Amino acid sequence: MSDEDEFWPVIPSETVEDALADPALSAALFSRIVALTVAIAENPWLENSRPAAQGEPWRTLPIPGGGGIVEYRIDTEHHQVVLTRIFPF
């Protein structure tokens, strides 16, 4: 197994793309979301994540520093994660 196989590509939904492109999103929160995305790529089952209301494989994870919550779906069949929504506070 190569190092590349250990990472899970994180694909943003259109909703997430729009949220990240919003000029009202602070640079600090944007940076925390990007860092969280890297952590998800390394391990989608992060310790602080929990199953979302939809159940597995959907998960939610708090944005470090109290910036909100991200929601994502782990696609084990295609070895990727779809970042579905961001709920900034």
A tleap script that builds the chain and sets N, CA, C and O, in Angstrom:
source leaprc.protein.ff14SB
mol = sequence {
  NMET SER ASP GLU ASP GLU PHE TRP PRO VAL
  ILE PRO SER GLU THR VAL GLU ASP ALA LEU
  ALA ASP PRO ALA LEU SER ALA ALA LEU PHE
  SER ARG ILE VAL ALA LEU THR VAL ALA ILE
  ALA GLU ASN PRO TRP LEU GLU ASN SER ARG
  PRO ALA ALA GLN GLY GLU PRO TRP ARG THR
  LEU PRO ILE PRO GLY GLY GLY GLY ILE VAL
  GLU TYR ARG ILE ASP THR GLU HIE HIE GLN
  VAL VAL LEU THR ARG ILE PHE PRO CPHE
}
set mol.1.N position { 0.843 -1.180 0.000 }
set mol.1.CA position { 0.000 0.000 0.000 }
set mol.1.C position { 0.887 1.241 0.000 }
set mol.1.O position { 1.808 1.353 0.809 }
set mol.2.N position { 0.609 2.156 -0.896 }
set mol.2.CA position { 1.397 3.387 -0.950 }
set mol.2.C position { 0.822 4.406 0.016 }
set mol.2.O position { -0.288 4.236 0.521 }
set mol.3.N position { 1.583 5.472 0.276 }
set mol.3.CA position { 1.109 6.540 1.156 }
set mol.3.C position { -0.174 7.172 0.624 }
set mol.3.O position { -1.040 7.576 1.400 }
set mol.4.N position { -0.295 7.255 -0.710 }
set mol.4.CA position { -1.474 7.864 -1.312 }
set mol.4.C position { -2.735 7.074 -0.981 }
set mol.4.O position { -3.809 7.662 -0.852 }
set mol.5.N position { -2.625 5.747 -0.839 }
set mol.5.CA position { -3.780 4.916 -0.531 }
set mol.5.C position { -4.311 5.170 0.872 }
set mol.5.O position { -5.453 4.820 1.173 }
set mol.6.N position { -3.515 5.762 1.716 }
set mol.6.CA position { -3.933 6.011 3.086 }
set mol.6.C position { -4.834 7.242 3.202 }
set mol.6.O position { -5.544 7.392 4.196 }
set mol.7.N position { -4.816 8.108 2.216 }
set mol.7.CA position { -5.637 9.316 2.255 }
set mol.7.C position { -6.967 9.072 1.563 }
set mol.7.O position { -7.059 8.324 0.589 }
set mol.8.N position { -7.989 9.720 2.091 }
set mol.8.CA position { -9.325 9.672 1.498 }
set mol.8.C position { -9.566 10.997 0.784 }
set mol.8.O position { -9.635 12.035 1.442 }
set mol.9.N position { -9.695 10.995 -0.536 }
set mol.9.CA position { -10.012 12.255 -1.219 }
set mol.9.C position { -11.303 12.849 -0.642 }
set mol.9.O position { -12.279 12.130 -0.424 }
set mol.10.N position { -11.301 14.154 -0.400 }
set mol.10.CA position { -12.475 14.849 0.137 }
set mol.10.C position { -13.042 15.711 -0.982 }
set mol.10.O position { -12.395 16.642 -1.461 }
set mol.11.N position { -14.263 15.383 -1.386 }
set mol.11.CA position { -14.932 16.064 -2.486 }
set mol.11.C position { -15.972 17.022 -1.898 }
set mol.11.O position { -16.872 16.579 -1.184 }
set mol.12.N position { -15.870 18.321 -2.180 }
set mol.12.CA position { -16.882 19.250 -1.647 }
set mol.12.C position { -18.150 19.222 -2.500 }
set mol.12.O position { -18.082 19.155 -3.728 }
set mol.13.N position { -19.292 19.273 -1.845 }
set mol.13.CA position { -20.552 19.411 -2.576 }
set mol.13.C position { -20.642 20.841 -3.106 }
set mol.13.O position { -19.844 21.701 -2.732 }
set mol.14.N position { -21.607 21.085 -3.970 }
set mol.14.CA position { -21.807 22.439 -4.483 }
set mol.14.C position { -22.158 23.396 -3.341 }
set mol.14.O position { -21.743 24.555 -3.347 }
set mol.15.N position { -22.916 22.910 -2.372 }
set mol.15.CA position { -23.277 23.718 -1.206 }
set mol.15.C position { -22.036 24.138 -0.431 }
set mol.15.O position { -21.929 25.286 0.001 }
set mol.16.N position { -21.107 23.220 -0.256 }
set mol.16.CA position { -19.857 23.528 0.452 }
set mol.16.C position { -19.010 24.492 -0.369 }
set mol.16.O position { -18.431 25.430 0.179 }
set mol.17.N position { -18.932 24.270 -1.670 }
set mol.17.CA position { -18.172 25.189 -2.524 }
set mol.17.C position { -18.705 26.611 -2.385 }
set mol.17.O position { -17.934 27.564 -2.272 }
set mol.18.N position { -20.034 26.746 -2.396 }
set mol.18.CA position { -20.646 28.076 -2.246 }
set mol.18.C position { -20.322 28.684 -0.881 }
set mol.18.O position { -20.008 29.870 -0.785 }
set mol.19.N position { -20.398 27.868 0.173 }
set mol.19.CA position { -20.106 28.374 1.524 }
set mol.19.C position { -18.660 28.842 1.639 }
set mol.19.O position { -18.382 29.873 2.251 }
set mol.20.N position { -17.743 28.084 1.051 }
set mol.20.CA position { -16.328 28.464 1.128 }
set mol.20.C position { -16.006 29.685 0.271 }
set mol.20.O position { -15.050 30.409 0.547 }
set mol.21.N position { -16.801 29.909 -0.760 }
set mol.21.CA position { -16.582 31.071 -1.635 }
set mol.21.C position { -17.260 32.333 -1.111 }
set mol.21.O position { -17.053 33.416 -1.659 }
set mol.22.N position { -18.060 32.210 -0.066 }
set mol.22.CA position { -18.784 33.350 0.488 }
set mol.22.C position { -17.798 34.336 1.111 }
set mol.22.O position { -17.063 33.966 2.027 }
set mol.23.N position { -17.766 35.584 0.635 }
set mol.23.CA position { -16.834 36.559 1.198 }
set mol.23.C position { -17.102 36.878 2.669 }
set mol.23.O position { -16.236 37.431 3.346 }
set mol.24.N position { -18.284 36.539 3.168 }
set mol.24.CA position { -18.590 36.788 4.579 }
set mol.24.C position { -17.909 35.771 5.500 }
set mol.24.O position { -17.818 35.996 6.707 }
set mol.25.N position { -17.435 34.662 4.945 }
set mol.25.CA position { -16.729 33.660 5.744 }
set mol.25.C position { -15.352 34.212 6.106 }
set mol.25.O position { -14.566 34.572 5.229 }
set mol.26.N position { -15.075 34.272 7.389 }
set mol.26.CA position { -13.794 34.852 7.815 }
set mol.26.C position { -12.625 33.981 7.374 }
set mol.26.O position { -12.763 32.771 7.197 }
set mol.27.N position { -11.478 34.617 7.202 }
set mol.27.CA position { -10.264 33.889 6.827 }
set mol.27.C position { -9.884 32.872 7.891 }
set mol.27.O position { -9.397 31.787 7.574 }
set mol.28.N position { -10.105 33.220 9.150 }
set mol.28.CA position { -9.766 32.298 10.245 }
set mol.28.C position { -10.635 31.045 10.190 }
set mol.28.O position { -10.132 29.933 10.351 }
set mol.29.N position { -11.937 31.220 9.965 }
set mol.29.CA position { -12.829 30.065 9.885 }
set mol.29.C position { -12.522 29.245 8.637 }
set mol.29.O position { -12.518 28.015 8.687 }
set mol.30.N position { -12.268 29.918 7.525 }
set mol.30.CA position { -11.888 29.225 6.290 }
set mol.30.C position { -10.661 28.350 6.547 }
set mol.30.O position { -10.631 27.192 6.130 }
set mol.31.N position { -9.663 28.886 7.222 }
set mol.31.CA position { -8.437 28.139 7.509 }
set mol.31.C position { -8.710 26.929 8.396 }
set mol.31.O position { -8.129 25.864 8.186 }
set mol.32.N position { -9.584 27.082 9.379 }
set mol.32.CA position { -9.921 25.948 10.260 }
set mol.32.C position { -10.669 24.860 9.497 }
set mol.32.O position { -10.475 23.672 9.757 }
set mol.33.N position { -11.521 25.259 8.559 }
set mol.33.CA position { -12.250 24.279 7.745 }
set mol.33.C position { -11.283 23.525 6.842 }
set mol.33.O position { -11.396 22.308 6.694 }
set mol.34.N position { -10.341 24.229 6.241 }
set mol.34.CA position { -9.338 23.569 5.396 }
set mol.34.C position { -8.512 22.588 6.215 }
set mol.34.O position { -8.265 21.468 5.768 }
set mol.35.N position { -8.084 22.989 7.400 }
set mol.35.CA position { -7.312 22.087 8.265 }
set mol.35.C position { -8.145 20.865 8.652 }
set mol.35.O position { -7.628 19.749 8.703 }
set mol.36.N position { -9.411 21.073 8.920 }
set mol.36.CA position { -10.292 19.964 9.268 }
set mol.36.C position { -10.468 19.017 8.085 }
set mol.36.O position { -10.537 17.800 8.259 }
set mol.37.N position { -10.541 19.582 6.887 }
set mol.37.CA position { -10.652 18.761 5.680 }
set mol.37.C position { -9.429 17.861 5.522 }
set mol.37.O position { -9.564 16.700 5.136 }
set mol.38.N position { -8.259 18.374 5.810 }
set mol.38.CA position { -7.035 17.566 5.754 }
set mol.38.C position { -7.106 16.440 6.787 }
set mol.38.O position { -6.737 15.303 6.496 }
set mol.39.N position { -7.577 16.757 7.986 }
set mol.39.CA position { -7.702 15.734 9.028 }
set mol.39.C position { -8.695 14.648 8.600 }
set mol.39.O position { -8.458 13.466 8.848 }
set mol.40.N position { -9.795 15.037 7.966 }
set mol.40.CA position { -10.774 14.062 7.479 }
set mol.40.C position { -10.148 13.180 6.405 }
set mol.40.O position { -10.397 11.975 6.368 }
set mol.41.N position { -9.343 13.769 5.535 }
set mol.41.CA position { -8.674 12.990 4.485 }
set mol.41.C position { -7.738 11.945 5.084 }
set mol.41.O position { -7.553 10.869 4.516 }
set mol.42.N position { -7.157 12.265 6.220 }
set mol.42.CA position { -6.257 11.321 6.887 }
set mol.42.C position { -7.018 10.234 7.628 }
set mol.42.O position { -6.550 9.098 7.704 }
set mol.43.N position { -8.195 10.565 8.182 }
set mol.43.CA position { -8.987 9.594 8.932 }
set mol.43.C position { -10.428 10.084 9.032 }
set mol.43.O position { -10.731 10.901 9.902 }
set mol.44.N position { -11.332 9.608 8.162 }
set mol.44.CA position { -12.720 10.078 8.196 }
set mol.44.C position { -13.461 9.751 9.497 }
set mol.44.O position { -14.484 10.367 9.798 }
set mol.45.N position { -12.959 8.799 10.257 }
set mol.45.CA position { -13.600 8.412 11.517 }
set mol.45.C position { -12.894 9.083 12.692 }
set mol.45.O position { -12.560 8.425 13.677 }
set mol.46.N position { -12.669 10.375 12.588 }
set mol.46.CA position { -11.994 11.124 13.648 }
set mol.46.C position { -12.702 10.935 14.986 }
set mol.46.O position { -13.918 10.751 15.043 }
set mol.47.N position { -11.926 10.982 16.045 }
set mol.47.CA position { -12.431 10.750 17.393 }
set mol.47.C position { -13.621 11.644 17.751 }
set mol.47.O position { -14.575 11.180 18.374 }
set mol.48.N position { -13.573 12.912 17.367 }
set mol.48.CA position { -14.646 13.848 17.724 }
set mol.48.C position { -15.838 13.797 16.777 }
set mol.48.O position { -16.835 14.484 17.001 }
set mol.49.N position { -15.746 12.987 15.718 }
set mol.49.CA position { -16.877 12.889 14.794 }
set mol.49.C position { -17.912 11.924 15.363 }
set mol.49.O position { -17.612 11.064 16.191 }
set mol.50.N position { -19.123 12.098 14.893 }
set mol.50.CA position { -20.187 11.199 15.345 }
set mol.50.C position { -21.156 10.967 14.196 }
set mol.50.O position { -21.224 11.778 13.272 }
set mol.51.N position { -21.899 9.880 14.240 }
set mol.51.CA position { -22.875 9.643 13.173 }
set mol.51.C position { -23.881 10.795 13.107 }
set mol.51.O position { -24.335 11.298 14.134 }
set mol.52.N position { -24.212 11.193 11.903 }
set mol.52.CA position { -25.205 12.258 11.700 }
set mol.52.C position { -26.603 11.679 11.873 }
set mol.52.O position { -26.773 10.469 12.020 }
set mol.53.N position { -27.592 12.554 11.855 }
set mol.53.CA position { -28.988 12.130 12.020 }
set mol.53.C position { -29.388 11.104 10.959 }
set mol.53.O position { -30.242 10.253 11.208 }
set mol.54.N position { -28.774 11.185 9.781 }
set mol.54.CA position { -29.088 10.248 8.704 }
set mol.54.C position { -28.522 8.858 8.976 }
set mol.54.O position { -28.881 7.899 8.293 }
set mol.55.N position { -27.639 8.741 9.970 }
set mol.55.CA position { -26.993 7.466 10.288 }
set mol.55.C position { -25.727 7.269 9.486 }
set mol.55.O position { -25.361 8.109 8.664 }
set mol.56.N position { -25.060 6.151 9.728 }
set mol.56.CA position { -23.839 5.847 8.986 }
set mol.56.C position { -24.192 5.698 7.512 }
set mol.56.O position { -25.269 5.180 7.216 }
set mol.57.N position { -23.376 6.107 6.597 }
set mol.57.CA position { -22.012 6.602 6.687 }
set mol.57.C position { -21.902 8.125 6.837 }
set mol.57.O position { -20.823 8.687 6.645 }
set mol.58.N position { -23.007 8.793 7.177 }
set mol.58.CA position { -22.995 10.238 7.384 }
set mol.58.C position { -22.406 10.544 8.751 }
set mol.58.O position { -22.680 9.843 9.725 }
set mol.59.N position { -21.589 11.604 8.819 }
set mol.59.CA position { -20.967 11.986 10.085 }
set mol.59.C position { -20.984 13.498 10.227 }
set mol.59.O position { -21.044 14.225 9.235 }
set mol.60.N position { -20.931 13.966 11.465 }
set mol.60.CA position { -20.771 15.389 11.750 }
set mol.60.C position { -19.534 15.551 12.614 }
set mol.60.O position { -19.131 14.639 13.336 }
set mol.61.N position { -18.943 16.732 12.523 }
set mol.61.CA position { -17.707 17.007 13.248 }
set mol.61.C position { -17.645 18.491 13.566 }
set mol.61.O position { -17.832 19.325 12.680 }
set mol.62.N position { -17.382 18.829 14.828 }
set mol.62.CA position { -17.254 20.259 15.160 }
set mol.62.C position { -16.002 20.858 14.514 }
set mol.62.O position { -14.961 20.208 14.416 }
set mol.63.N position { -16.129 22.092 14.084 }
set mol.63.CA position { -14.978 22.825 13.566 }
set mol.63.C position { -14.168 23.287 14.770 }
set mol.63.O position { -14.721 23.924 15.667 }
set mol.64.N position { -12.882 22.984 14.814 }
set mol.64.CA position { -12.065 23.392 15.971 }
set mol.64.C position { -12.163 24.894 16.221 }
set mol.64.O position { -12.226 25.689 15.284 }
set mol.65.N position { -12.173 25.259 17.472 }
set mol.65.CA position { -12.253 26.666 17.836 }
set mol.65.C position { -13.677 27.185 17.907 }
set mol.65.O position { -13.888 28.390 18.046 }
set mol.66.N position { -14.664 26.291 17.815 }
set mol.66.CA position { -16.054 26.705 17.953 }
set mol.66.C position { -16.645 27.402 16.752 }
set mol.66.O position { -17.582 28.187 16.904 }
set mol.67.N position { -16.133 27.146 15.565 }
set mol.67.CA position { -16.610 27.846 14.376 }
set mol.67.C position { -17.838 27.267 13.719 }
set mol.67.O position { -18.380 27.867 12.791 }
set mol.68.N position { -18.292 26.112 14.177 }
set mol.68.CA position { -19.463 25.497 13.563 }
set mol.68.C position { -19.308 23.990 13.473 }
set mol.68.O position { -18.574 23.372 14.244 }
set mol.69.N position { -20.015 23.417 12.517 }
set mol.69.CA position { -20.027 21.966 12.320 }
set mol.69.C position { -19.921 21.672 10.829 }
set mol.69.O position { -20.472 22.403 10.006 }
set mol.70.N position { -19.215 20.606 10.487 }
set mol.70.CA position { -19.222 20.112 9.116 }
set mol.70.C position { -19.947 18.773 9.097 }
set mol.70.O position { -19.926 18.020 10.070 }
set mol.71.N position { -20.578 18.501 7.980 }
set mol.71.CA position { -21.264 17.228 7.777 }
set mol.71.C position { -20.640 16.582 6.546 }
set mol.71.O position { -20.368 17.256 5.552 }
set mol.72.N position { -20.418 15.285 6.617 }
set mol.72.CA position { -19.831 14.591 5.478 }
set mol.72.C position { -20.320 13.153 5.408 }
set mol.72.O position { -20.865 12.614 6.371 }
set mol.73.N position { -20.112 12.543 4.241 }
set mol.73.CA position { -20.511 11.157 4.004 }
set mol.73.C position { -19.287 10.376 3.558 }
set mol.73.O position { -18.584 10.781 2.632 }
set mol.74.N position { -19.038 9.265 4.217 }
set mol.74.CA position { -17.908 8.407 3.868 }
set mol.74.C position { -18.376 7.394 2.834 }
set mol.74.O position { -19.288 6.608 3.089 }
set mol.75.N position { -17.748 7.420 1.672 }
set mol.75.CA position { -18.078 6.499 0.579 }
set mol.75.C position { -16.981 5.437 0.527 }
set mol.75.O position { -15.977 5.598 -0.167 }
set mol.76.N position { -17.187 4.355 1.270 }
set mol.76.CA position { -16.151 3.318 1.337 }
set mol.76.C position { -15.997 2.584 0.012 }
set mol.76.O position { -14.908 2.105 -0.306 }
set mol.77.N position { -17.072 2.489 -0.761 }
set mol.77.CA position { -17.004 1.795 -2.053 }
set mol.77.C position { -16.021 2.472 -3.002 }
set mol.77.O position { -15.292 1.797 -3.728 }
set mol.78.N position { -15.998 3.808 -2.997 }
set mol.78.CA position { -15.126 4.566 -3.891 }
set mol.78.C position { -13.925 5.184 -3.167 }
set mol.78.O position { -13.160 5.942 -3.763 }
set mol.79.N position { -13.764 4.860 -1.892 }
set mol.79.CA position { -12.662 5.358 -1.063 }
set mol.79.C position { -12.537 6.877 -1.188 }
set mol.79.O position { -11.503 7.407 -1.593 }
set mol.80.N position { -13.635 7.560 -0.821 }
set mol.80.CA position { -13.642 9.019 -0.832 }
set mol.80.C position { -14.628 9.520 0.206 }
set mol.80.O position { -15.466 8.769 0.706 }
set mol.81.N position { -14.515 10.797 0.520 }
set mol.81.CA position { -15.416 11.452 1.463 }
set mol.81.C position { -16.064 12.623 0.734 }
set mol.81.O position { -15.385 13.390 0.050 }
set mol.82.N position { -17.374 12.757 0.882 }
set mol.82.CA position { -18.084 13.886 0.292 }
set mol.82.C position { -18.439 14.844 1.432 }
set mol.82.O position { -19.225 14.513 2.320 }
set mol.83.N position { -17.850 16.023 1.387 }
set mol.83.CA position { -18.146 17.067 2.365 }
set mol.83.C position { -19.468 17.694 1.915 }
set mol.83.O position { -19.518 18.392 0.902 }
set mol.84.N position { -20.538 17.438 2.679 }
set mol.84.CA position { -21.880 17.804 2.198 }
set mol.84.C position { -22.359 19.183 2.638 }
set mol.84.O position { -22.974 19.906 1.853 }
set mol.85.N position { -22.077 19.558 3.905 }
set mol.85.CA position { -22.545 20.861 4.389 }
set mol.85.C position { -21.622 21.413 5.450 }
set mol.85.O position { -20.925 20.675 6.146 }
set mol.86.N position { -21.634 22.731 5.557 }
set mol.86.CA position { -20.921 23.445 6.617 }
set mol.86.C position { -21.958 24.303 7.325 }
set mol.86.O position { -22.717 25.041 6.696 }
set mol.87.N position { -21.973 24.188 8.650 }
set mol.87.CA position { -22.875 24.990 9.466 }
set mol.87.C position { -22.031 25.941 10.302 }
set mol.87.O position { -21.693 25.614 11.439 }
set mol.88.N position { -21.676 27.126 9.764 }
set mol.88.CA position { -20.863 28.061 10.560 }
set mol.88.C position { -21.696 28.701 11.662 }
set mol.88.O position { -22.892 28.935 11.488 }
set mol.89.N position { -21.070 28.980 12.781 }
set mol.89.CA position { -21.747 29.661 13.896 }
set mol.89.C position { -21.358 31.117 13.893 }
set mol.89.O position { -21.812 31.879 14.746 }
savepdb mol mol.pdb
quit
